[in-house]
């Protein structure tokens, strides 16, 4: 799937919704989400989003909510914030966060307030609203962070790894100057931000 493919916007819309709280609204939206995913070309994006939708259909509401709280609850949710993983001091990370916020402003969108601008769900929402190119550019710049997040989720056996993998598959291949991942141990210094 390329950046020019209209399926990127659909894939990001589905990813944004699936990263949200798995309340009864998710159950109600499930048929629409499944139909949206079915319109995507066969491949990694479609397969990964389908896998997560199958998980939702086969899992009790209580178990979905408990797992979401464990993975995206207040203590762990910040690992989905891409600016938090930027190298440098707090001022540099704040500057990175401003780049995410500016992408929303430039596209003419306000933030919903549910997630900060650098949260993966918010970046996917930016794309879903129609600002695909700026959202994909931000995702490209944080490719290494997405790879590390996916690795952590896979290690934990979390189905949320499917969503991160689907988003990764919408990003064009890395160029020779792609940033290297920050090791997990080094990330802990960002917890105060």
PyMOL CGO cylinders between C-alpha atoms (Angstrom):
from pymol import cmd
from pymol.cgo import CYLINDER

trace = [
    CYLINDER, 0.00, 0.00, 0.00, 1.54, 3.34, -0.96, 0.3, 1, 1, 1, 1, 1, 1,
    CYLINDER, 1.54, 3.34, -0.96, 1.02, 6.81, 0.45, 0.3, 1, 1, 1, 1, 1, 1,
    CYLINDER, 1.02, 6.81, 0.45, -0.90, 7.65, -2.72, 0.3, 1, 1, 1, 1, 1, 1,
    CYLINDER, -0.90, 7.65, -2.72, -3.34, 4.82, -2.10, 0.3, 1, 1, 1, 1, 1, 1,
    CYLINDER, -3.34, 4.82, -2.10, -6.70, 6.03, -0.79, 0.3, 1, 1, 1, 1, 1, 1,
    CYLINDER, -6.70, 6.03, -0.79, -6.68, 2.98, 1.46, 0.3, 1, 1, 1, 1, 1, 1,
    CYLINDER, -6.68, 2.98, 1.46, -4.16, 4.65, 3.79, 0.3, 1, 1, 1, 1, 1, 1,
    CYLINDER, -4.16, 4.65, 3.79, -6.83, 7.05, 5.02, 0.3, 1, 1, 1, 1, 1, 1,
    CYLINDER, -6.83, 7.05, 5.02, -9.25, 4.18, 5.62, 0.3, 1, 1, 1, 1, 1, 1,
    CYLINDER, -9.25, 4.18, 5.62, -6.61, 2.08, 7.37, 0.3, 1, 1, 1, 1, 1, 1,
    CYLINDER, -6.61, 2.08, 7.37, -5.68, 4.98, 9.64, 0.3, 1, 1, 1, 1, 1, 1,
    CYLINDER, -5.68, 4.98, 9.64, -9.33, 5.69, 10.44, 0.3, 1, 1, 1, 1, 1, 1,
    CYLINDER, -9.33, 5.69, 10.44, -9.84, 2.08, 11.52, 0.3, 1, 1, 1, 1, 1, 1,
    CYLINDER, -9.84, 2.08, 11.52, -6.59, 2.06, 13.52, 0.3, 1, 1, 1, 1, 1, 1,
    CYLINDER, -6.59, 2.06, 13.52, -7.58, 5.27, 15.31, 0.3, 1, 1, 1, 1, 1, 1,
    CYLINDER, -7.58, 5.27, 15.31, -10.95, 3.84, 16.32, 0.3, 1, 1, 1, 1, 1, 1,
    CYLINDER, -10.95, 3.84, 16.32, -9.45, 0.51, 17.42, 0.3, 1, 1, 1, 1, 1, 1,
    CYLINDER, -9.45, 0.51, 17.42, -6.88, 2.27, 19.63, 0.3, 1, 1, 1, 1, 1, 1,
    CYLINDER, -6.88, 2.27, 19.63, -9.73, 3.99, 21.47, 0.3, 1, 1, 1, 1, 1, 1,
    CYLINDER, -9.73, 3.99, 21.47, -11.57, 2.65, 24.49, 0.3, 1, 1, 1, 1, 1, 1,
    CYLINDER, -11.57, 2.65, 24.49, -13.29, -0.64, 23.63, 0.3, 1, 1, 1, 1, 1, 1,
    CYLINDER, -13.29, -0.64, 23.63, -16.69, 0.42, 24.90, 0.3, 1, 1, 1, 1, 1, 1,
    CYLINDER, -16.69, 0.42, 24.90, -20.09, -0.60, 23.54, 0.3, 1, 1, 1, 1, 1, 1,
    CYLINDER, -20.09, -0.60, 23.54, -19.60, 1.96, 20.76, 0.3, 1, 1, 1, 1, 1, 1,
    CYLINDER, -19.60, 1.96, 20.76, -16.82, -0.23, 19.39, 0.3, 1, 1, 1, 1, 1, 1,
    CYLINDER, -16.82, -0.23, 19.39, -19.18, -3.21, 19.27, 0.3, 1, 1, 1, 1, 1, 1,
    CYLINDER, -19.18, -3.21, 19.27, -21.73, -1.07, 17.43, 0.3, 1, 1, 1, 1, 1, 1,
    CYLINDER, -21.73, -1.07, 17.43, -19.09, 0.21, 15.00, 0.3, 1, 1, 1, 1, 1, 1,
    CYLINDER, -19.09, 0.21, 15.00, -17.63, -3.26, 14.41, 0.3, 1, 1, 1, 1, 1, 1,
    CYLINDER, -17.63, -3.26, 14.41, -19.67, -4.02, 11.23, 0.3, 1, 1, 1, 1, 1, 1,
    CYLINDER, -19.67, -4.02, 11.23, -18.72, -0.68, 9.67, 0.3, 1, 1, 1, 1, 1, 1,
    CYLINDER, -18.72, -0.68, 9.67, -15.07, -1.16, 10.62, 0.3, 1, 1, 1, 1, 1, 1,
    CYLINDER, -15.07, -1.16, 10.62, -15.09, -4.69, 9.15, 0.3, 1, 1, 1, 1, 1, 1,
    CYLINDER, -15.09, -4.69, 9.15, -16.64, -3.42, 5.91, 0.3, 1, 1, 1, 1, 1, 1,
    CYLINDER, -16.64, -3.42, 5.91, -14.04, -0.63, 5.74, 0.3, 1, 1, 1, 1, 1, 1,
    CYLINDER, -14.04, -0.63, 5.74, -11.19, -3.10, 6.22, 0.3, 1, 1, 1, 1, 1, 1,
    CYLINDER, -11.19, -3.10, 6.22, -12.69, -5.37, 3.55, 0.3, 1, 1, 1, 1, 1, 1,
    CYLINDER, -12.69, -5.37, 3.55, -12.28, -2.52, 1.02, 0.3, 1, 1, 1, 1, 1, 1,
    CYLINDER, -12.28, -2.52, 1.02, -8.52, -2.44, 1.58, 0.3, 1, 1, 1, 1, 1, 1,
    CYLINDER, -8.52, -2.44, 1.58, -6.19, -4.26, -0.80, 0.3, 1, 1, 1, 1, 1, 1,
    CYLINDER, -6.19, -4.26, -0.80, -5.06, -7.68, 0.34, 0.3, 1, 1, 1, 1, 1, 1,
    CYLINDER, -5.06, -7.68, 0.34, -1.82, -7.52, 2.27, 0.3, 1, 1, 1, 1, 1, 1,
    CYLINDER, -1.82, -7.52, 2.27, -0.29, -6.70, 5.63, 0.3, 1, 1, 1, 1, 1, 1,
    CYLINDER, -0.29, -6.70, 5.63, -2.58, -3.76, 6.45, 0.3, 1, 1, 1, 1, 1, 1,
    CYLINDER, -2.58, -3.76, 6.45, -5.79, -5.64, 5.75, 0.3, 1, 1, 1, 1, 1, 1,
    CYLINDER, -5.79, -5.64, 5.75, -4.57, -8.84, 7.42, 0.3, 1, 1, 1, 1, 1, 1,
    CYLINDER, -4.57, -8.84, 7.42, -3.45, -7.09, 10.61, 0.3, 1, 1, 1, 1, 1, 1,
    CYLINDER, -3.45, -7.09, 10.61, -6.59, -4.99, 11.01, 0.3, 1, 1, 1, 1, 1, 1,
    CYLINDER, -6.59, -4.99, 11.01, -8.74, -8.06, 10.32, 0.3, 1, 1, 1, 1, 1, 1,
    CYLINDER, -8.74, -8.06, 10.32, -6.83, -10.00, 12.98, 0.3, 1, 1, 1, 1, 1, 1,
    CYLINDER, -6.83, -10.00, 12.98, -7.60, -7.32, 15.55, 0.3, 1, 1, 1, 1, 1, 1,
    CYLINDER, -7.60, -7.32, 15.55, -11.27, -7.19, 14.52, 0.3, 1, 1, 1, 1, 1, 1,
    CYLINDER, -11.27, -7.19, 14.52, -11.47, -11.00, 14.90, 0.3, 1, 1, 1, 1, 1, 1,
    CYLINDER, -11.47, -11.00, 14.90, -9.97, -10.58, 18.37, 0.3, 1, 1, 1, 1, 1, 1,
    CYLINDER, -9.97, -10.58, 18.37, -12.64, -7.99, 19.26, 0.3, 1, 1, 1, 1, 1, 1,
    CYLINDER, -12.64, -7.99, 19.26, -15.44, -10.26, 18.04, 0.3, 1, 1, 1, 1, 1, 1,
    CYLINDER, -15.44, -10.26, 18.04, -14.12, -13.27, 19.96, 0.3, 1, 1, 1, 1, 1, 1,
    CYLINDER, -14.12, -13.27, 19.96, -13.35, -11.50, 23.25, 0.3, 1, 1, 1, 1, 1, 1,
    CYLINDER, -13.35, -11.50, 23.25, -15.72, -10.57, 26.05, 0.3, 1, 1, 1, 1, 1, 1,
    CYLINDER, -15.72, -10.57, 26.05, -16.34, -6.90, 26.77, 0.3, 1, 1, 1, 1, 1, 1,
    CYLINDER, -16.34, -6.90, 26.77, -14.78, -7.27, 30.22, 0.3, 1, 1, 1, 1, 1, 1,
    CYLINDER, -14.78, -7.27, 30.22, -11.62, -8.86, 28.81, 0.3, 1, 1, 1, 1, 1, 1,
    CYLINDER, -11.62, -8.86, 28.81, -11.34, -6.20, 26.07, 0.3, 1, 1, 1, 1, 1, 1,
    CYLINDER, -11.34, -6.20, 26.07, -11.61, -3.40, 28.61, 0.3, 1, 1, 1, 1, 1, 1,
    CYLINDER, -11.61, -3.40, 28.61, -9.13, -5.05, 31.00, 0.3, 1, 1, 1, 1, 1, 1,
    CYLINDER, -9.13, -5.05, 31.00, -6.54, -5.57, 28.26, 0.3, 1, 1, 1, 1, 1, 1,
    CYLINDER, -6.54, -5.57, 28.26, -7.01, -2.03, 26.94, 0.3, 1, 1, 1, 1, 1, 1,
    CYLINDER, -7.01, -2.03, 26.94, -6.46, -0.67, 30.46, 0.3, 1, 1, 1, 1, 1, 1,
    CYLINDER, -6.46, -0.67, 30.46, -3.31, -2.80, 30.81, 0.3, 1, 1, 1, 1, 1, 1,
    CYLINDER, -3.31, -2.80, 30.81, -1.87, -1.69, 27.46, 0.3, 1, 1, 1, 1, 1, 1,
    CYLINDER, -1.87, -1.69, 27.46, -3.24, 1.83, 27.01, 0.3, 1, 1, 1, 1, 1, 1,
    CYLINDER, -3.24, 1.83, 27.01, -4.09, 2.74, 30.60, 0.3, 1, 1, 1, 1, 1, 1,
    CYLINDER, -4.09, 2.74, 30.60, -2.64, 5.85, 32.25, 0.3, 1, 1, 1, 1, 1, 1,
    CYLINDER, -2.64, 5.85, 32.25, 0.62, 4.18, 33.29, 0.3, 1, 1, 1, 1, 1, 1,
    CYLINDER, 0.62, 4.18, 33.29, 1.40, 2.63, 29.90, 0.3, 1, 1, 1, 1, 1, 1,
    CYLINDER, 1.40, 2.63, 29.90, -0.44, 4.89, 27.44, 0.3, 1, 1, 1, 1, 1, 1,
    CYLINDER, -0.44, 4.89, 27.44, 2.50, 7.26, 27.06, 0.3, 1, 1, 1, 1, 1, 1,
    CYLINDER, 2.50, 7.26, 27.06, 4.47, 4.67, 25.11, 0.3, 1, 1, 1, 1, 1, 1,
    CYLINDER, 4.47, 4.67, 25.11, 1.98, 5.35, 22.28, 0.3, 1, 1, 1, 1, 1, 1,
    CYLINDER, 1.98, 5.35, 22.28, 3.08, 9.03, 22.37, 0.3, 1, 1, 1, 1, 1, 1,
    CYLINDER, 3.08, 9.03, 22.37, 5.66, 9.36, 19.63, 0.3, 1, 1, 1, 1, 1, 1,
    CYLINDER, 5.66, 9.36, 19.63, 7.25, 12.63, 20.79, 0.3, 1, 1, 1, 1, 1, 1,
    CYLINDER, 7.25, 12.63, 20.79, 8.08, 11.06, 24.15, 0.3, 1, 1, 1, 1, 1, 1,
    CYLINDER, 8.08, 11.06, 24.15, 10.63, 8.84, 22.43, 0.3, 1, 1, 1, 1, 1, 1,
    CYLINDER, 10.63, 8.84, 22.43, 12.48, 11.63, 20.66, 0.3, 1, 1, 1, 1, 1, 1,
    CYLINDER, 12.48, 11.63, 20.66, 16.12, 11.86, 21.66, 0.3, 1, 1, 1, 1, 1, 1,
    CYLINDER, 16.12, 11.86, 21.66, 17.27, 14.94, 23.50, 0.3, 1, 1, 1, 1, 1, 1,
    CYLINDER, 17.27, 14.94, 23.50, 16.15, 16.93, 26.49, 0.3, 1, 1, 1, 1, 1, 1,
    CYLINDER, 16.15, 16.93, 26.49, 12.66, 18.01, 27.53, 0.3, 1, 1, 1, 1, 1, 1,
    CYLINDER, 12.66, 18.01, 27.53, 12.85, 21.16, 25.39, 0.3, 1, 1, 1, 1, 1, 1,
    CYLINDER, 12.85, 21.16, 25.39, 13.64, 19.13, 22.26, 0.3, 1, 1, 1, 1, 1, 1,
    CYLINDER, 13.64, 19.13, 22.26, 10.80, 16.71, 23.00, 0.3, 1, 1, 1, 1, 1, 1,
    CYLINDER, 10.80, 16.71, 23.00, 8.48, 19.68, 23.53, 0.3, 1, 1, 1, 1, 1, 1,
    CYLINDER, 8.48, 19.68, 23.53, 9.54, 21.03, 20.13, 0.3, 1, 1, 1, 1, 1, 1,
    CYLINDER, 9.54, 21.03, 20.13, 8.74, 17.64, 18.60, 0.3, 1, 1, 1, 1, 1, 1,
    CYLINDER, 8.74, 17.64, 18.60, 5.31, 17.71, 20.25, 0.3, 1, 1, 1, 1, 1, 1,
    CYLINDER, 5.31, 17.71, 20.25, 4.73, 21.18, 18.75, 0.3, 1, 1, 1, 1, 1, 1,
    CYLINDER, 4.73, 21.18, 18.75, 5.41, 19.73, 15.28, 0.3, 1, 1, 1, 1, 1, 1,
    CYLINDER, 5.41, 19.73, 15.28, 2.55, 17.28, 15.84, 0.3, 1, 1, 1, 1, 1, 1,
    CYLINDER, 2.55, 17.28, 15.84, 0.26, 20.06, 17.10, 0.3, 1, 1, 1, 1, 1, 1,
    CYLINDER, 0.26, 20.06, 17.10, 1.21, 22.26, 14.13, 0.3, 1, 1, 1, 1, 1, 1,
    CYLINDER, 1.21, 22.26, 14.13, 0.30, 19.44, 11.73, 0.3, 1, 1, 1, 1, 1, 1,
    CYLINDER, 0.30, 19.44, 11.73, -3.24, 19.54, 13.14, 0.3, 1, 1, 1, 1, 1, 1,
    CYLINDER, -3.24, 19.54, 13.14, -3.43, 23.32, 12.99, 0.3, 1, 1, 1, 1, 1, 1,
    CYLINDER, -3.43, 23.32, 12.99, -2.02, 23.50, 9.46, 0.3, 1, 1, 1, 1, 1, 1,
    CYLINDER, -2.02, 23.50, 9.46, -4.59, 20.94, 8.32, 0.3, 1, 1, 1, 1, 1, 1,
    CYLINDER, -4.59, 20.94, 8.32, -7.32, 23.07, 9.93, 0.3, 1, 1, 1, 1, 1, 1,
    CYLINDER, -7.32, 23.07, 9.93, -8.22, 20.56, 12.64, 0.3, 1, 1, 1, 1, 1, 1,
    CYLINDER, -8.22, 20.56, 12.64, -8.45, 21.03, 16.37, 0.3, 1, 1, 1, 1, 1, 1,
    CYLINDER, -8.45, 21.03, 16.37, -7.51, 18.30, 18.78, 0.3, 1, 1, 1, 1, 1, 1,
    CYLINDER, -7.51, 18.30, 18.78, -10.34, 16.28, 20.25, 0.3, 1, 1, 1, 1, 1, 1,
    CYLINDER, -10.34, 16.28, 20.25, -8.75, 16.51, 23.68, 0.3, 1, 1, 1, 1, 1, 1,
    CYLINDER, -8.75, 16.51, 23.68, -8.95, 12.77, 24.25, 0.3, 1, 1, 1, 1, 1, 1,
    CYLINDER, -8.95, 12.77, 24.25, -5.35, 12.15, 23.19, 0.3, 1, 1, 1, 1, 1, 1,
    CYLINDER, -5.35, 12.15, 23.19, -2.37, 14.49, 22.76, 0.3, 1, 1, 1, 1, 1, 1,
    CYLINDER, -2.37, 14.49, 22.76, -1.34, 15.30, 19.19, 0.3, 1, 1, 1, 1, 1, 1,
    CYLINDER, -1.34, 15.30, 19.19, 1.64, 12.92, 19.27, 0.3, 1, 1, 1, 1, 1, 1,
    CYLINDER, 1.64, 12.92, 19.27, -0.40, 9.87, 20.33, 0.3, 1, 1, 1, 1, 1, 1,
    CYLINDER, -0.40, 9.87, 20.33, -0.53, 7.21, 17.63, 0.3, 1, 1, 1, 1, 1, 1,
    CYLINDER, -0.53, 7.21, 17.63, -4.35, 7.28, 17.70, 0.3, 1, 1, 1, 1, 1, 1,
    CYLINDER, -4.35, 7.28, 17.70, -4.36, 11.05, 17.15, 0.3, 1, 1, 1, 1, 1, 1,
    CYLINDER, -4.36, 11.05, 17.15, -1.89, 10.88, 14.25, 0.3, 1, 1, 1, 1, 1, 1,
    CYLINDER, -1.89, 10.88, 14.25, -4.05, 8.19, 12.64, 0.3, 1, 1, 1, 1, 1, 1,
    CYLINDER, -4.05, 8.19, 12.64, -7.10, 10.39, 13.21, 0.3, 1, 1, 1, 1, 1, 1,
    CYLINDER, -7.10, 10.39, 13.21, -5.32, 13.29, 11.48, 0.3, 1, 1, 1, 1, 1, 1,
    CYLINDER, -5.32, 13.29, 11.48, -4.86, 11.07, 8.44, 0.3, 1, 1, 1, 1, 1, 1,
    CYLINDER, -4.86, 11.07, 8.44, -8.44, 9.82, 8.63, 0.3, 1, 1, 1, 1, 1, 1,
    CYLINDER, -8.44, 9.82, 8.63, -9.69, 13.40, 8.57, 0.3, 1, 1, 1, 1, 1, 1,
    CYLINDER, -9.69, 13.40, 8.57, -7.93, 13.90, 5.26, 0.3, 1, 1, 1, 1, 1, 1,
    CYLINDER, -7.93, 13.90, 5.26, -4.44, 15.14, 6.15, 0.3, 1, 1, 1, 1, 1, 1,
    CYLINDER, -4.44, 15.14, 6.15, -2.82, 11.91, 4.99, 0.3, 1, 1, 1, 1, 1, 1,
    CYLINDER, -2.82, 11.91, 4.99, 0.50, 13.34, 3.81, 0.3, 1, 1, 1, 1, 1, 1,
    CYLINDER, 0.50, 13.34, 3.81, 1.37, 15.26, 7.01, 0.3, 1, 1, 1, 1, 1, 1,
    CYLINDER, 1.37, 15.26, 7.01, 0.30, 12.30, 9.16, 0.3, 1, 1, 1, 1, 1, 1,
    CYLINDER, 0.30, 12.30, 9.16, 2.35, 9.84, 7.12, 0.3, 1, 1, 1, 1, 1, 1,
    CYLINDER, 2.35, 9.84, 7.12, 5.35, 12.20, 7.29, 0.3, 1, 1, 1, 1, 1, 1,
    CYLINDER, 5.35, 12.20, 7.29, 5.12, 12.25, 11.09, 0.3, 1, 1, 1, 1, 1, 1,
    CYLINDER, 5.12, 12.25, 11.09, 4.83, 8.46, 11.15, 0.3, 1, 1, 1, 1, 1, 1,
    CYLINDER, 4.83, 8.46, 11.15, 7.85, 8.16, 8.86, 0.3, 1, 1, 1, 1, 1, 1,
    CYLINDER, 7.85, 8.16, 8.86, 9.90, 10.33, 11.19, 0.3, 1, 1, 1, 1, 1, 1,
    CYLINDER, 9.90, 10.33, 11.19, 8.95, 8.05, 14.08, 0.3, 1, 1, 1, 1, 1, 1,
    CYLINDER, 8.95, 8.05, 14.08, 9.31, 4.76, 12.24, 0.3, 1, 1, 1, 1, 1, 1,
    CYLINDER, 9.31, 4.76, 12.24, 11.86, 3.47, 14.77, 0.3, 1, 1, 1, 1, 1, 1,
    CYLINDER, 11.86, 3.47, 14.77, 9.52, 4.27, 17.67, 0.3, 1, 1, 1, 1, 1, 1,
    CYLINDER, 9.52, 4.27, 17.67, 6.70, 2.36, 15.98, 0.3, 1, 1, 1, 1, 1, 1,
    CYLINDER, 6.70, 2.36, 15.98, 9.01, -0.61, 15.43, 0.3, 1, 1, 1, 1, 1, 1,
    CYLINDER, 9.01, -0.61, 15.43, 10.01, -0.64, 19.07, 0.3, 1, 1, 1, 1, 1, 1,
    CYLINDER, 10.01, -0.64, 19.07, 6.40, -0.25, 20.24, 0.3, 1, 1, 1, 1, 1, 1,
    CYLINDER, 6.40, -0.25, 20.24, 5.34, -3.12, 18.02, 0.3, 1, 1, 1, 1, 1, 1,
    CYLINDER, 5.34, -3.12, 18.02, 8.16, -5.27, 19.39, 0.3, 1, 1, 1, 1, 1, 1,
    CYLINDER, 8.16, -5.27, 19.39, 7.10, -4.53, 22.97, 0.3, 1, 1, 1, 1, 1, 1,
    CYLINDER, 7.10, -4.53, 22.97, 3.47, -5.38, 22.21, 0.3, 1, 1, 1, 1, 1, 1,
    CYLINDER, 3.47, -5.38, 22.21, 4.43, -8.59, 20.42, 0.3, 1, 1, 1, 1, 1, 1,
    CYLINDER, 4.43, -8.59, 20.42, 6.62, -9.59, 23.36, 0.3, 1, 1, 1, 1, 1, 1,
    CYLINDER, 6.62, -9.59, 23.36, 3.66, -9.03, 25.67, 0.3, 1, 1, 1, 1, 1, 1,
    CYLINDER, 3.66, -9.03, 25.67, 1.41, -11.06, 23.35, 0.3, 1, 1, 1, 1, 1, 1,
    CYLINDER, 1.41, -11.06, 23.35, -0.90, -8.08, 22.88, 0.3, 1, 1, 1, 1, 1, 1,
    CYLINDER, -0.90, -8.08, 22.88, -3.22, -8.01, 19.87, 0.3, 1, 1, 1, 1, 1, 1,
    CYLINDER, -3.22, -8.01, 19.87, -2.57, -4.25, 19.74, 0.3, 1, 1, 1, 1, 1, 1,
    CYLINDER, -2.57, -4.25, 19.74, 0.64, -5.21, 17.95, 0.3, 1, 1, 1, 1, 1, 1,
    CYLINDER, 0.64, -5.21, 17.95, -1.58, -5.91, 14.92, 0.3, 1, 1, 1, 1, 1, 1,
    CYLINDER, -1.58, -5.91, 14.92, -2.72, -2.28, 14.84, 0.3, 1, 1, 1, 1, 1, 1,
    CYLINDER, -2.72, -2.28, 14.84, 0.82, -0.92, 15.09, 0.3, 1, 1, 1, 1, 1, 1,
    CYLINDER, 0.82, -0.92, 15.09, 1.95, -3.35, 12.37, 0.3, 1, 1, 1, 1, 1, 1,
    CYLINDER, 1.95, -3.35, 12.37, -0.91, -2.23, 10.12, 0.3, 1, 1, 1, 1, 1, 1,
    CYLINDER, -0.91, -2.23, 10.12, 0.07, 1.42, 10.58, 0.3, 1, 1, 1, 1, 1, 1,
    CYLINDER, 0.07, 1.42, 10.58, 3.72, 0.58, 9.91, 0.3, 1, 1, 1, 1, 1, 1,
    CYLINDER, 3.72, 0.58, 9.91, 2.71, -1.10, 6.65, 0.3, 1, 1, 1, 1, 1, 1,
    CYLINDER, 2.71, -1.10, 6.65, 1.16, 2.17, 5.43, 0.3, 1, 1, 1, 1, 1, 1,
    CYLINDER, 1.16, 2.17, 5.43, 4.47, 4.00, 5.70, 0.3, 1, 1, 1, 1, 1, 1,
    CYLINDER, 4.47, 4.00, 5.70, 6.74, 4.17, 2.64, 0.3, 1, 1, 1, 1, 1, 1,
    CYLINDER, 6.74, 4.17, 2.64, 10.10, 2.38, 2.96, 0.3, 1, 1, 1, 1, 1, 1,
    CYLINDER, 10.10, 2.38, 2.96, 12.80, 4.09, 5.02, 0.3, 1, 1, 1, 1, 1, 1,
    CYLINDER, 12.80, 4.09, 5.02, 15.49, 6.11, 3.36, 0.3, 1, 1, 1, 1, 1, 1,
    CYLINDER, 15.49, 6.11, 3.36, 19.17, 5.79, 4.23, 0.3, 1, 1, 1, 1, 1, 1,
    CYLINDER, 19.17, 5.79, 4.23, 18.91, 8.51, 6.92, 0.3, 1, 1, 1, 1, 1, 1,
    CYLINDER, 18.91, 8.51, 6.92, 16.23, 6.85, 9.04, 0.3, 1, 1, 1, 1, 1, 1,
    CYLINDER, 16.23, 6.85, 9.04, 16.70, 7.34, 12.77, 0.3, 1, 1, 1, 1, 1, 1,
    CYLINDER, 16.70, 7.34, 12.77, 17.77, 4.33, 14.81, 0.3, 1, 1, 1, 1, 1, 1,
    CYLINDER, 17.77, 4.33, 14.81, 15.45, 3.08, 17.57, 0.3, 1, 1, 1, 1, 1, 1,
    CYLINDER, 15.45, 3.08, 17.57, 16.02, 4.26, 21.12, 0.3, 1, 1, 1, 1, 1, 1,
    CYLINDER, 16.02, 4.26, 21.12, 16.59, 1.19, 23.32, 0.3, 1, 1, 1, 1, 1, 1,
    CYLINDER, 16.59, 1.19, 23.32, 13.91, 0.54, 25.97, 0.3, 1, 1, 1, 1, 1, 1,
    CYLINDER, 13.91, 0.54, 25.97, 16.36, 1.19, 28.79, 0.3, 1, 1, 1, 1, 1, 1,
    CYLINDER, 16.36, 1.19, 28.79, 17.16, 4.62, 27.37, 0.3, 1, 1, 1, 1, 1, 1,
    CYLINDER, 17.16, 4.62, 27.37, 13.46, 5.45, 27.12, 0.3, 1, 1, 1, 1, 1, 1,
    CYLINDER, 13.46, 5.45, 27.12, 13.01, 5.36, 30.87, 0.3, 1, 1, 1, 1, 1, 1,
    CYLINDER, 13.01, 5.36, 30.87, 14.72, 8.75, 31.17, 0.3, 1, 1, 1, 1, 1, 1,
    CYLINDER, 14.72, 8.75, 31.17, 11.67, 10.26, 29.41, 0.3, 1, 1, 1, 1, 1, 1,
    CYLINDER, 11.67, 10.26, 29.41, 9.19, 9.26, 32.11, 0.3, 1, 1, 1, 1, 1, 1,
    CYLINDER, 9.19, 9.26, 32.11, 9.26, 12.68, 33.77, 0.3, 1, 1, 1, 1, 1, 1,
    CYLINDER, 9.26, 12.68, 33.77, 8.02, 14.44, 30.63, 0.3, 1, 1, 1, 1, 1, 1,
]
cmd.load_cgo(trace, "trace")
